[in-house]
Amino acid sequence: MGGMATPVRGLAMLALLTVAGVVLFHPSFDAPFQFDDHHSIRENPNLRDLGRVPSFLADATAFSGESDRAMYRPLLLASYAVGWAISGEAQWAASLHLVNVLLHVAVSWLVWALVQYGVERSGNSTFAVLAGVGFLLHPVASETALYISARSESMSTLFMLASLLAWRRAQRPGSLLLFVLALGCKSTAIVTPVLLWGVDRILPTSSVRGESGLRPWGPFGVAV
């Protein structure tokens, strides 16, 4: 029974966060493009052709309709392009807002999962639930759900936290892959190895105690 409880609890928490997130943020579905949304999304012709998606890996100018605002965020741009292909022009803004809310929900779930992983030995999951729900509802974190261009933050954070969770579970290749995906959303994800190292120092696990030196971090350096 104990082994069955964790996935059931995880699904229940995901359902709770999804319902709460959609109820709280659904008014944003009718919101128009704002600020940087205009040059990087609405007025960006690169996003209206799925055939251009592979070029995002090599062309930083694809980030914006204005070539002088180049940024390397291929995975982010791919998510916008797929959204346009599915929803079409008329419903594009609404679909982008919906996905942003779902991404915020996913990040909140990962916050819960990480805290739950940390307290699982104590058997007290209350703090983990409070952490996940608190992140979902906190006004400081709401920008990523409400502002389309803030998707770079939520996507990079999603992969960073997933990388941390994989690392803590000694899933090194998975952690590295998730780190690379985070970099494809926003360059600030470069701090991920520092985050992993810091958590290992504060909360060492048996797998960490068996590792030393720079060897575990070499692949992350190559990825950068």
C-alpha positions, 0 to 999 in steps of 0.5 A, a space after each residue: 500500500 505504501 508504494 501505491 500511495 505516492 503516485 496516487 497522492 501525486 495525481 491528486 495533488 496535480 488535479 488540485 493544483 490544476 483546478 485551482 490554477 484554472 479557476 484563479 487565472 481563467 480571466 487571463 484567457 481573454 487578455 490581449 498581447 502586452 508589452 514584449 508580446 508584440 515584438 516577440 510573438 504577435 509581430 514575429 513572422 518566424 512563429 507562423 511556420 512550423 517549418 522554421 522550428 529547426 532553424 530556431 536552434 541556430 538563429 537567435 534573431 528568430 526570437 523577435 520580429 525586430 532582428 536587433 532583439 535577438 535571444 537564443 530561446 529555441 524551445 520557447 519559440 517552438 512552443 509558441 509556433 506549435 501553439 499558433 499551428 494548433 489554435 490559429 490566429 484568432 485564438 492564439 492569445 487565448 491558447 498561449 494564456 492557457 498554456 502559461 497557466 498550465 505551465 505555472 501549475 506544473 511548476 507548482 506541482 514540482 515544488 510540491 514534489 521536491 518538498 515531498 521528496 525532502 520530507 518523505 522520511 518524516 511521513 508529514 506531507 502537510 508542508 509539501 502541500 502548503 509549498 505547492 499551493 503557496 507557490 501557485 497562489 502567491 502574487 509574486 509568482 503570478 506573472 508567469 501565469 498572466 504574462 505570455 512573454 514570461 513563459 520563458 521563466 516558467 519553462 526554464 524553471 520547470 526544467 530546472 526543478 525537474 533536473 534537480 528532482 532527477 539529480 536527487 534521485 541519482 538519475 544523472 543522464 535525465 538531470 543533464 537532459 533536463 538542464 539542456 532543455 532549460 537552457 533552450 528556454 532561457 539562458 539564466 538556467 545556466 545556474 542549474 549546476 550551482 543549484 544542484 551542487 548547493 542542495 547536495 552540500 546542504 542535504 547530502 544523499 548516499 549517492 552524493 557521498 560516493 562522488 567527489 571532485 569535478 567528475 559529476 559536473 563535467 557533462 554539465 560543463 560540456 552542455 554549457 
